[in-house]
Amino acid sequence: MKTLFLIVSILLGGCALSIIPQADFNKPLAPDSGVIVFGSITYIINGEVQLPYGAFRPAIPAPHVDLVRIEDGKPFQSHGVASADGSFSWHMQPGHYVISGIGQGQFIDDYRITWPRLAFKVSAGDAPMYLGDLQLIGKRYTEPYTLSTGSTGVSKGIRYEFSVIEVLSNKRLPSARPAETSLIVQRPNMLIGEQLIDRLGISPEQVIAEIFSP
């Protein structure tokens, strides 16, 4: 999967990577600034919440989030996840987005997650949009393996599952304006990597229907 992410990154190389700007709820929306989307991203490893994030190990660095907009295949990245509590607030243009990666570090890093089969929709409008609180639930493993040559070794890492919880009603809204909810969705059968990029070149409308239809 790590190699696949690298291949697709090369395929997307013809599209300039756009950095998603952070949003400030206390400032009025500028023209063409898009929609304010917000939520949080939290690692939970072996049952322990990994907050606050930190720049130096053993702390986990605040994750970057890589996105592909389905309508045009344009890649985006956000560096705007808060170290203190994992919250984020971004300015984004309306559209349908696939999360192609979460985390910092190299492709082999335990905290770098590629193609988690998560997506979300940003609708046009003035109201802030709540994407939910994304939990990255990981379990460490250590497993022996044997190669076809007879050589043996031990594989170590973290396996992840994902949960999106809605806790907006339990915390203070970040602005006086009513917020709309458009929770991140998980689709176990979603196309990823080269297959997704190929399909986007043929029919982005079909991809949107496959991911977001009830």
trRosetta pair geometry for C-beta under 8 A, 3 or more apart (Angstrom, degrees):
i j d omega theta_ij theta_ji phi_ij phi_ji
1 4 5.4 -51 -148 33 36 117
1 5 6.6 40 153 -23 65 99
1 114 5.5 163 148 76 101 117
1 115 6.6 -133 -165 45 108 116
2 5 5.8 -51 -156 29 33 111
2 6 6.8 33 148 -17 63 103
2 107 3.8 117 -167 156 109 112
2 108 6.0 30 -130 -73 167 58
2 112 7.8 67 -114 104 103 119
2 114 6.3 145 -100 9 48 148
3 6 5.6 -54 -154 34 37 113
3 7 6.5 39 149 -21 68 103
3 107 7.6 110 -59 148 37 152
4 7 5.6 -51 -149 33 34 113
4 8 6.4 27 156 -13 66 105
4 114 7.3 151 77 131 92 138
4 115 7.2 -36 104 -3 121 145
4 192 7.6 66 138 121 136 102
4 193 4.3 -41 169 -117 115 142
4 194 7.0 -107 -157 -10 92 92
5 8 5.9 -57 -148 40 31 106
5 9 6.3 39 151 -26 64 105
5 100 7.2 137 -135 164 96 95
5 101 6.3 88 -150 -80 135 119
5 107 6.1 175 69 -130 124 117
5 114 3.9 -83 -67 -150 141 146
5 115 6.5 -150 -83 -18 97 101
5 193 7.1 -93 -75 -102 44 94
6 9 5.5 -50 -149 31 32 116
6 10 6.7 33 152 -18 62 101
6 107 6.1 -43 -52 -75 105 157
7 10 5.8 -57 -160 33 33 111
7 11 6.5 33 146 -20 66 104
7 193 7.0 42 74 -165 109 105
7 194 6.3 -30 116 -58 124 108
8 11 5.2 -47 -147 34 41 116
8 12 6.2 33 155 -13 69 105
8 100 7.2 -138 112 -160 138 132
8 193 5.0 -136 -52 -147 132 59
8 194 6.0 -138 -82 -60 91 58
8 196 7.9 24 -127 58 140 103
8 197 5.9 174 -139 -29 99 137
9 12 5.9 -60 -148 43 29 105
9 13 7.0 61 144 -58 58 84
10 13 5.3 -19 -162 -23 39 121
11 14 8.0 -46 163 10 41 96
11 194 6.8 139 -35 -108 160 75
11 197 5.4 74 123 153 145 169
12 15 5.3 -54 -176 42 76 107
12 17 7.9 75 132 -75 114 86
12 68 7.3 -112 -105 -107 144 113
12 73 7.2 -156 -118 163 93 96
12 75 4.9 77 168 -36 141 133
12 197 7.1 -123 -62 -115 88 135
15 73 6.4 -162 -51 118 157 91
15 74 5.4 -160 -177 -125 137 56
15 75 5.6 129 99 12 120 91
17 75 5.1 -42 -110 99 74 109
17 76 7.1 139 -166 -114 68 21
17 77 5.8 13 178 0 115 111
18 74 6.7 14 8 161 121 114
18 75 7.3 155 22 95 73 56
18 76 5.0 -34 72 -110 89 77
18 77 7.6 163 82 24 42 67
19 76 7.5 131 -112 -163 12 73
19 77 5.9 -36 -109 73 60 83
19 78 7.3 115 -167 -100 64 38
19 79 6.9 -16 -154 2 110 101
20 65 7.9 -29 28 75 140 103
20 67 7.5 51 -46 25 133 132
20 76 5.3 64 -52 172 99 119
20 77 6.8 -149 1 91 90 30
20 78 4.0 -35 52 -84 122 91
20 80 6.7 -104 94 14 97 122
20 90 4.8 1 152 -157 122 128
20 91 7.0 178 -179 63 77 62
20 92 6.3 -9 -143 -84 117 87
21 33 7.8 -80 72 -160 136 92
21 80 7.9 63 161 -46 24 148
21 90 6.9 129 81 -158 46 70
21 91 4.7 -6 74 40 99 115
22 78 8.0 111 -74 -156 71 101
22 80 4.1 168 -86 -124 99 142
22 88 7.8 -115 -124 -163 88 75
22 89 6.5 68 -168 82 75 73
22 90 6.3 -65 -115 -104 39 55
22 91 7.5 47 106 0 10 87
23 36 4.4 150 175 -126 164 97
23 37 7.8 132 3 38 146 47
23 38 7.3 -104 63 -68 127 99
23 89 4.3 -99 63 138 99 95
23 90 5.6 85 -10 155 104 4
23 91 4.8 135 -75 -49 99 75
24 27 4.4 50 91 12 113 110
24 89 7.6 122 -74 102 22 132
25 36 6.8 112 -92 -175 74 160
25 38 8.0 -3 -64 -58 116 151
25 89 6.5 -71 -42 -171 94 163
25 128 7.0 -3 -114 -79 104 145
25 174 4.3 -170 -48 140 167 101
25 175 4.1 -142 -174 -63 115 105
26 175 7.7 -161 -69 -103 43 93
29 33 5.3 -157 -169 54 81 127
29 36 7.3 -122 -91 -31 108 105
29 126 6.9 -147 16 -144 154 81
30 33 4.3 97 61 -43 83 126
33 91 5.0 -72 166 -152 88 137
34 91 4.7 117 61 173 113 81
34 92 5.1 -157 154 88 143 23
34 93 4.5 -96 -109 -75 119 47
34 94 7.2 -169 -147 -23 85 59
34 122 7.7 7 180 154 108 143
35 91 7.4 145 68 -154 32 53
35 92 5.8 -36 61 69 83 75
35 93 7.5 110 13 -130 85 14
35 94 6.3 79 -11 -68 125 71
35 122 5.3 173 58 -178 137 109
35 123 7.3 102 -84 74 167 46
35 124 7.0 -149 -56 -126 123 32
35 125 6.5 48 -108 60 119 66
35 127 8.0 7 -149 75 103 49
35 128 7.5 138 175 -127 81 35
35 129 5.5 29 153 -1 125 121
36 89 6.0 0 -171 -175 100 98
36 90 7.3 153 -151 77 52 38
36 91 6.3 -33 -92 -94 59 59
36 128 4.4 -41 87 -115 109 84
36 129 6.9 160 89 21 54 72
36 175 7.9 70 89 -6 157 145
37 89 7.3 172 86 -149 41 51
37 90 5.3 -18 60 61 90 90
37 92 5.2 -9 5 22 123 124
37 120 7.9 121 -161 124 146 140
37 122 5.9 -77 -64 -109 134 112
37 128 7.3 157 -94 -170 25 71
37 129 4.7 -29 -106 73 75 99
37 130 7.7 165 -158 -85 63 14
37 131 5.6 48 178 -34 107 114
37 182 7.9 -64 -127 59 109 115
38 87 7.1 8 -173 -178 97 94
38 88 6.3 -172 -142 95 59 58
38 89 4.1 -7 -98 -101 105 79
38 90 7.4 168 -79 17 55 64
38 128 6.1 -3 9 178 114 118
38 129 7.4 145 20 78 66 50
38 130 6.1 -34 71 -107 80 59
38 131 7.0 -177 80 14 27 90
38 174 6.2 -73 138 20 176 147
38 179 7.8 -70 47 -136 112 139
39 87 7.4 -168 109 -146 28 64
39 88 6.3 -6 62 54 63 90
39 130 6.1 114 -76 -167 85 63
39 131 4.0 -82 -31 63 141 89
39 132 5.3 19 -134 67 133 33
39 133 5.8 -165 -176 -80 90 44
39 134 6.6 65 138 -8 129 89
39 184 7.5 123 168 -21 177 112
40 81 8.0 102 -150 -148 54 95
40 85 6.7 -60 -131 132 132 86
40 86 4.5 76 -174 111 97 94
40 87 4.6 -45 -94 -95 95 54
40 88 6.6 153 -101 9 39 76
40 133 4.6 3 55 -129 99 85
40 134 6.9 -162 94 33 52 68
41 63 5.8 -84 115 51 141 127
41 65 7.1 -179 -43 -72 161 121
41 81 5.5 -49 45 -131 116 137
41 86 5.1 -136 68 -177 51 105
41 88 6.8 24 0 -11 99 121
41 102 6.9 -157 -165 -153 145 127
41 133 7.9 -167 -70 -165 28 56
41 134 4.9 -10 -109 70 70 107
41 136 6.9 34 -178 -18 87 109
42 49 6.2 -25 177 -147 121 95
42 50 7.3 154 -177 49 71 76
42 51 6.4 -44 -135 -44 99 119
42 86 4.5 118 -76 106 73 178
42 133 6.9 11 5 174 113 97
42 134 7.2 163 24 89 66 57
42 135 5.4 -23 70 -112 96 66
42 136 6.8 -167 93 23 42 79
43 49 7.6 126 87 -159 57 47
43 50 4.1 -19 84 41 107 128
43 51 8.0 156 50 -47 77 72
43 60 5.6 -8 33 76 154 170
43 63 7.8 130 -42 -37 106 123
43 111 6.8 -33 -98 -136 152 105
43 136 4.8 -33 -105 72 59 112
43 138 6.5 -12 -164 7 91 119
44 47 6.7 -4 168 -136 98 14
44 48 6.8 167 -160 75 63 30
44 49 5.5 -27 -105 -93 82 55
44 50 6.9 -158 -89 -2 28 86
44 135 5.6 0 2 -171 121 104
44 136 6.8 160 22 77 68 54
44 137 5.0 -15 69 -109 107 65
44 138 6.9 162 82 24 52 70
45 48 5.8 -30 68 59 69 86
45 50 5.7 47 7 -49 106 122
45 138 4.6 -17 -109 72 74 108
45 139 7.7 163 -158 -84 58 26
45 140 6.8 53 -179 -38 101 94
45 158 6.6 -52 -130 -133 107 137
46 138 7.3 -36 -26 98 58 75
46 139 6.2 100 -82 -127 63 57
46 140 5.8 -23 -55 8 116 99
50 53 7.3 53 130 -88 89 67
50 59 7.7 139 180 -156 94 60
50 60 4.9 36 153 16 135 131
51 84 7.4 46 -175 154 107 33
51 85 6.2 47 -163 -123 144 37
51 86 5.9 -84 -95 -26 124 108
52 59 7.6 -6 97 -151 68 129
52 83 5.3 53 175 148 105 78
52 84 5.1 -37 -119 -129 120 34
52 85 7.2 -42 -107 -54 83 40
53 59 6.3 119 -172 164 40 108
53 60 5.6 -70 -129 89 83 75
53 61 5.9 58 176 -175 112 21
53 62 4.0 130 103 -66 158 68
53 63 7.7 -131 -113 -15 151 62
53 81 7.5 62 4 115 159 105
53 83 4.3 -115 66 -141 93 70
53 84 8.0 -60 30 -20 79 17
53 86 7.0 114 -25 -77 113 74
54 59 2.8 26 47 112 116 160
54 60 7.2 89 38 51 71 35
54 61 6.9 -78 85 -91 38 50
54 83 6.8 91 -76 -163 38 120
55 59 7.3 30 35 82 29 125
55 61 6.1 49 -118 -108 38 96
56 59 6.1 62 74 39 52 106
60 63 7.8 -10 149 -53 109 84
60 111 5.2 168 -142 -121 110 157
61 103 7.9 101 73 -164 92 66
61 104 4.6 -34 84 38 132 139
61 105 7.4 151 35 -38 126 94
61 111 7.5 141 41 104 77 148
62 79 8.0 81 105 -178 112 63
62 81 4.6 -178 176 88 103 96
62 82 6.9 -139 -129 109 141 13
62 83 4.7 -93 -55 -84 124 69
62 86 7.5 -175 -132 -106 88 56
62 104 7.7 60 76 -20 46 124
63 81 5.5 15 59 39 69 158
63 102 5.1 14 174 176 142 79
63 103 4.6 -49 -129 -87 103 40
63 104 6.4 -153 -127 -18 47 76
63 111 7.3 -136 -90 155 100 104
64 77 5.8 2 175 -174 114 104
64 78 6.6 166 -161 81 64 52
64 79 5.5 -23 -109 -98 91 61
64 81 7.6 -149 -86 10 24 114
64 101 7.6 10 99 111 92 102
64 102 7.5 178 83 -153 51 38
64 103 6.8 -19 45 91 71 16
64 104 5.5 94 2 -76 100 76
65 77 6.9 158 80 -155 49 55
65 78 4.6 -1 52 50 99 103
65 81 6.9 109 -23 -42 107 118
65 88 7.7 -4 -2 -98 142 172
65 99 6.5 -58 -169 -137 96 103
65 101 7.4 166 -158 90 36 62
65 102 5.7 0 -110 -110 69 73
66 75 6.9 -17 -169 -166 92 101
66 76 7.4 155 -158 85 46 53
66 77 5.2 -17 -102 -102 65 85
66 99 7.0 102 78 -168 60 60
66 100 4.6 -69 113 71 107 92
66 101 3.7 28 36 49 126 96
66 102 7.4 -130 24 -59 79 38
67 75 7.0 147 83 -158 53 53
67 76 4.3 -15 64 62 104 100
67 77 7.2 -180 20 -79 77 36
67 78 7.5 41 -7 -9 115 97
67 97 4.7 -12 -168 -171 120 119
67 98 6.8 145 -158 74 64 45
67 99 5.9 -40 -99 -104 72 49
67 100 6.5 157 -112 11 15 90
68 73 6.3 -20 -173 -152 105 45
68 74 7.2 156 -155 76 58 36
68 75 5.6 -29 -98 -98 72 65
68 76 7.6 180 -81 20 25 77
68 97 6.9 148 73 -156 40 66
68 98 4.9 -15 59 59 95 98
68 100 5.2 70 -16 -38 103 125
68 196 7.6 114 81 130 155 129
68 197 7.9 -97 -159 -89 159 82
68 200 7.7 -94 151 -72 127 162
69 72 5.8 12 98 46 111 81
69 73 7.0 -47 74 14 69 7
69 74 4.8 1 39 54 113 88
69 76 6.8 65 -31 -12 96 115
69 93 7.9 3 -110 74 150 105
69 95 4.8 8 -152 136 111 148
69 96 7.0 113 -161 72 63 51
69 97 5.6 -38 -99 -97 58 76
70 73 7.6 21 -151 -67 23 48
70 95 7.0 175 41 168 76 98
70 96 4.3 -25 30 89 124 104
70 97 7.0 -144 -13 -86 84 23
70 98 6.3 93 -64 -18 93 99
70 119 8.0 33 -43 -148 124 128
70 200 6.3 -141 -155 -117 62 109
70 204 5.1 141 154 -162 83 104
70 207 5.4 -157 -157 100 123 125
70 208 5.6 144 119 -70 150 87
70 211 7.7 -146 -81 27 156 145
71 95 5.1 -100 0 -142 125 112
71 96 6.5 122 -35 37 85 86
71 204 5.5 118 -123 148 28 154
71 208 7.9 35 -72 -61 68 129
72 204 7.5 -16 -51 -73 28 165
73 197 6.8 79 -136 -140 118 77
73 200 4.8 126 -80 137 102 142
73 201 7.3 28 -62 -67 148 68
73 204 7.6 -123 -43 -86 80 124
75 100 7.4 -50 -129 28 98 148
76 97 7.6 -46 39 -134 128 125
78 81 7.1 96 121 -33 108 81
78 88 6.8 66 145 -159 144 140
78 90 5.7 -62 -115 -97 140 138
80 88 5.3 105 112 -143 88 97
80 89 7.3 -90 144 57 129 47
80 90 5.9 145 69 -83 142 89
81 86 6.0 -13 179 -153 105 50
81 87 7.4 160 -156 79 61 26
81 88 4.9 -45 -100 -70 61 111
82 85 5.7 8 95 48 121 71
82 86 6.4 -55 66 6 78 7
82 87 4.8 4 27 55 125 76
82 88 6.8 -166 -6 -73 80 53
84 87 7.9 -20 72 21 88 97
89 128 7.9 -33 -143 -147 108 123
89 174 6.7 -135 -85 123 143 169
92 95 7.7 -112 157 39 102 95
92 97 7.7 -53 -172 -40 143 147
92 122 5.1 -121 107 -106 120 168
93 122 7.1 115 101 97 33 139
94 122 5.1 -149 -125 108 43 90
94 123 6.0 12 -131 -169 108 17
94 124 4.3 -32 -68 -63 152 75
95 121 7.7 -137 113 -147 31 59
95 122 5.8 14 45 53 54 101
96 119 6.8 16 177 175 88 116
96 120 7.8 -173 -152 97 55 34
96 121 5.2 -22 -105 -105 73 78
96 122 7.8 -163 -77 24 29 69
96 208 5.1 145 22 -115 170 101
96 211 7.2 133 177 76 131 133
96 212 6.5 -98 -127 -37 132 141
97 119 6.3 172 92 -156 51 72
97 120 5.7 -10 61 61 97 74
97 121 7.6 172 19 -89 74 29
97 122 6.9 39 -8 -7 114 103
98 118 7.5 130 -161 85 57 49
98 119 4.8 -32 -103 -100 59 99
98 190 7.5 167 -131 170 119 140
98 196 6.9 -136 111 -177 175 149
98 211 7.5 -113 -85 -113 98 163
99 102 6.5 14 170 -50 123 98
99 116 5.9 -20 98 48 117 103
99 118 4.4 -5 36 78 126 100
99 119 6.6 -149 3 -82 77 42
99 120 7.7 48 -36 2 100 94
99 184 7.6 15 -21 -147 132 124
100 114 7.1 -10 161 -157 63 70
100 115 6.0 -10 -151 -80 55 64
100 192 7.9 144 -126 -154 73 92
101 112 7.1 -11 -168 -174 106 83
101 113 6.7 157 -156 86 55 57
101 114 5.1 -15 -104 -111 88 64
101 115 7.3 -9 -71 -33 63 48
102 112 7.6 168 87 -155 51 41
102 113 4.5 -3 57 58 95 106
102 116 6.4 2 4 -17 118 136
102 136 6.8 -161 114 -85 148 141
103 109 6.7 -164 142 95 130 122
103 111 4.7 175 -144 132 131 75
103 112 4.1 -158 97 -105 131 45
103 113 5.5 111 -7 12 125 72
104 109 7.4 -39 101 91 52 166
104 111 7.2 5 51 101 65 112
104 112 6.9 -98 82 -85 21 93
105 109 3.2 51 121 -46 138 167
105 111 6.2 92 18 65 140 92
105 112 4.9 -128 73 -47 100 117
106 109 5.1 129 55 -31 64 96
106 112 6.8 -128 85 -7 35 158
107 112 6.2 -132 -134 112 27 147
107 114 7.1 11 -146 -43 87 138
108 112 7.6 53 58 49 17 129
109 112 4.1 84 66 -5 100 110
110 138 7.9 98 163 -172 98 153
110 157 5.7 -177 -114 -151 93 66
110 158 4.7 86 -172 7 103 113
111 158 7.6 34 -74 42 51 147
113 116 5.3 30 146 -64 119 112
113 136 6.6 -146 -25 -141 155 130
113 160 5.9 -21 -112 22 129 164
115 192 3.9 83 -163 -165 134 139
115 193 6.1 -32 -80 -45 155 81
116 160 7.2 -55 -121 105 110 134
116 162 5.8 95 173 -52 124 147
116 186 7.9 -63 139 -124 91 94
117 186 6.2 65 112 -161 91 70
117 187 5.4 -127 172 70 99 64
117 188 6.1 77 137 -109 158 25
117 189 8.0 107 -151 34 138 19
117 190 4.4 154 -143 43 91 120
117 192 6.4 -80 -77 -62 78 123
118 134 7.4 53 -156 -130 158 133
118 162 6.3 -109 -70 154 122 165
118 164 8.0 137 -138 -55 118 123
118 184 5.4 8 -176 175 109 115
118 185 7.1 157 -154 80 59 42
118 186 5.6 -28 -99 -97 74 68
118 187 7.9 156 -96 19 26 74
119 184 7.1 153 77 -158 27 71
119 185 5.6 -25 66 61 80 91
119 187 6.6 -4 15 7 114 117
119 190 7.0 167 -21 -120 122 155
119 211 5.2 -5 60 176 162 138
119 212 7.3 -104 111 -66 130 88
120 131 5.4 2 -143 -138 160 111
120 182 6.1 105 -174 128 97 99
120 183 7.3 -122 -119 128 104 27
120 184 4.6 -57 -69 -103 113 62
120 185 6.7 150 -87 11 56 75
121 182 5.3 -111 73 -178 81 130
121 212 6.1 70 -54 -118 129 140
122 129 6.1 153 -133 68 73 164
122 182 6.9 157 -95 87 37 157
123 129 6.9 152 39 -99 81 141
123 180 7.2 -61 54 108 122 153
123 182 6.4 172 -2 -73 100 148
125 129 7.8 110 65 -60 110 107
125 180 7.0 49 83 0 149 147
126 177 7.3 -110 130 -164 93 148
127 177 5.9 -165 -127 148 66 114
127 178 5.9 -36 -133 89 123 73
127 179 6.0 150 168 -129 101 31
127 180 4.8 93 106 -13 132 100
128 173 8.0 147 62 -173 139 102
128 174 7.0 -152 178 65 174 104
128 175 5.9 131 -19 35 140 126
128 177 6.2 124 0 87 96 113
128 179 4.5 -43 81 -113 96 92
128 180 7.3 175 88 27 45 69
129 179 6.8 162 -95 -169 17 86
129 180 5.2 -24 -110 72 70 93
129 181 7.5 141 -163 -108 64 14
129 182 5.2 -9 -174 20 114 114
130 166 7.8 89 130 -139 125 87
130 168 5.0 19 -167 -84 166 139
130 179 5.0 69 -29 151 107 130
130 180 7.0 -168 19 92 80 39
130 181 4.9 -31 67 -107 104 66
130 182 7.2 142 70 28 51 60
130 183 7.7 -8 114 -77 80 63
131 134 7.6 -20 122 -35 104 105
131 182 6.3 -27 -100 82 59 76
131 183 6.4 105 -176 -132 43 33
131 184 5.3 52 171 -40 96 88
132 164 4.3 44 132 -179 149 101
132 165 6.5 150 -173 68 100 31
132 166 5.5 -62 -118 -84 92 68
132 181 7.6 72 -58 -160 79 95
132 183 4.1 58 -40 -134 130 85
132 184 5.3 -116 50 18 122 87
133 164 7.0 144 68 -159 44 56
133 165 5.0 -31 65 66 101 85
133 166 7.4 168 16 -90 87 22
133 167 5.6 -1 -2 20 138 109
134 162 6.8 -21 -166 -164 91 101
134 163 7.6 149 -157 82 46 46
134 164 5.5 -20 -99 -102 65 79
134 184 5.7 9 -81 41 112 155
135 162 6.9 151 79 -158 62 50
135 163 4.4 -10 57 63 112 94
135 164 7.4 -166 18 -79 77 29
135 165 6.6 37 -14 -2 116 106
136 160 5.7 -32 -173 -147 82 126
136 162 6.4 -17 -108 -106 52 77
137 160 6.5 126 71 -157 50 66
137 161 4.8 -28 71 67 108 84
137 162 6.9 -177 21 -87 88 24
137 163 6.0 43 -18 2 125 107
138 158 4.2 10 -175 176 125 119
138 159 6.7 150 -150 74 69 36
138 160 4.9 -32 -91 -93 79 76
138 161 8.0 177 -79 23 36 60
139 158 6.7 149 68 -155 30 69
139 159 5.5 -21 59 59 87 88
140 156 7.5 -2 -172 -170 92 86
140 157 7.4 -175 -144 103 60 28
140 158 5.5 -39 -92 -96 57 76
141 155 7.7 3 110 108 100 89
141 156 7.0 -178 91 -143 57 47
141 157 6.2 -10 55 62 90 68
141 158 7.4 150 12 -104 79 26
141 159 6.0 34 -10 -8 126 106
142 154 6.1 1 -173 180 89 112
142 155 7.4 164 -153 84 42 50
142 156 5.1 -4 -104 -101 75 85
143 154 7.1 155 80 -158 33 64
143 155 5.0 -19 65 61 87 98
143 156 7.9 169 22 -77 64 42
144 152 6.4 -4 -174 -174 102 106
144 153 7.3 162 -153 90 61 33
144 154 5.6 -41 -98 -100 56 69
144 155 7.6 146 -120 15 7 79
145 152 6.9 166 87 -152 47 61
145 153 5.7 -17 59 65 90 79
145 154 7.3 151 14 -107 80 19
145 155 5.3 49 -16 -19 124 113
146 150 6.9 -23 -173 -147 100 29
146 151 7.3 160 -155 84 56 39
146 152 5.0 -24 -100 -99 72 81
147 150 6.9 -34 75 34 78 21
147 151 4.6 6 37 58 119 88
147 152 7.4 -148 9 -75 77 32
147 153 7.7 38 -25 8 101 105
162 186 5.6 167 88 -100 120 136
164 183 5.4 126 141 179 135 108
164 184 4.8 -164 -106 67 146 96
164 185 7.6 -81 20 -87 158 24
164 186 6.8 -177 -6 -26 114 105
166 169 7.6 44 139 4 91 93
166 181 6.8 34 -136 -150 125 138
166 183 6.2 -67 -76 -90 108 129
167 170 4.7 -55 -176 42 82 115
167 171 6.2 51 131 -6 96 108
168 171 6.8 -85 -149 46 29 88
168 173 7.4 39 -174 -93 92 80
168 179 6.7 -131 -162 83 140 136
168 181 6.6 -137 9 -91 156 112
173 176 7.5 121 97 -95 121 19
173 177 8.0 -143 149 67 134 49
173 178 7.9 -63 -144 -125 163 33
173 179 5.8 -169 -140 -11 117 119
174 179 8.0 69 38 -65 83 135
175 179 7.6 118 52 -62 94 98
185 211 7.1 136 87 167 131 88
185 212 7.1 147 32 -106 157 64
187 190 3.9 91 95 -47 111 107
187 211 5.5 -111 -25 -136 163 75
190 196 7.5 23 155 -90 87 121
190 210 7.7 136 -119 123 67 108
190 211 6.0 46 -114 -104 110 98
191 195 4.5 -122 -165 115 108 109
191 196 4.3 156 118 -77 96 74
191 199 5.7 72 91 8 164 147
191 207 7.3 -86 46 -125 122 101
191 210 7.8 39 2 105 102 149
192 195 6.7 45 60 54 36 102
192 196 5.3 -7 -131 -23 15 126
193 196 6.1 114 50 18 32 99
193 197 7.2 -66 142 -1 34 101
194 197 5.7 -59 -144 40 33 109
194 198 6.1 35 157 -21 68 106
195 198 5.8 -54 -147 36 28 112
195 199 6.4 25 155 -17 63 108
196 199 5.8 -60 -149 38 30 109
196 200 6.4 34 153 -24 66 104
196 207 7.2 88 -154 -131 78 135
197 200 5.6 -49 -148 30 33 115
197 201 6.9 35 152 -20 61 102
198 201 5.9 -58 -160 31 33 112
198 202 6.9 21 149 -12 65 108
199 202 5.7 -62 -152 39 39 108
199 203 6.8 -50 177 54 73 73
199 206 7.0 -108 177 84 105 111
199 207 5.4 123 125 -73 117 112
200 204 5.2 35 -148 -87 69 85
200 207 6.0 -15 -86 -17 67 158
202 206 7.5 -27 102 35 96 131
203 206 3.8 45 117 8 122 113
203 207 6.8 156 104 -13 71 81
204 207 5.4 -53 -152 36 43 114
204 208 6.3 46 151 -22 71 101
205 208 5.7 -51 -150 34 33 113
205 209 6.5 32 152 -18 64 105
206 209 5.6 -53 -148 37 34 111
206 210 6.3 33 154 -21 67 106
207 210 5.8 -55 -146 35 31 110
207 211 6.3 16 160 -9 66 111
208 211 6.2 -67 -146 43 26 101
208 212 5.6 -25 177 23 67 120
209 212 6.9 -74 -120 54 17 81
209 213 5.1 26 -175 -38 63 118
210 213 6.9 -19 -101 16 11 108
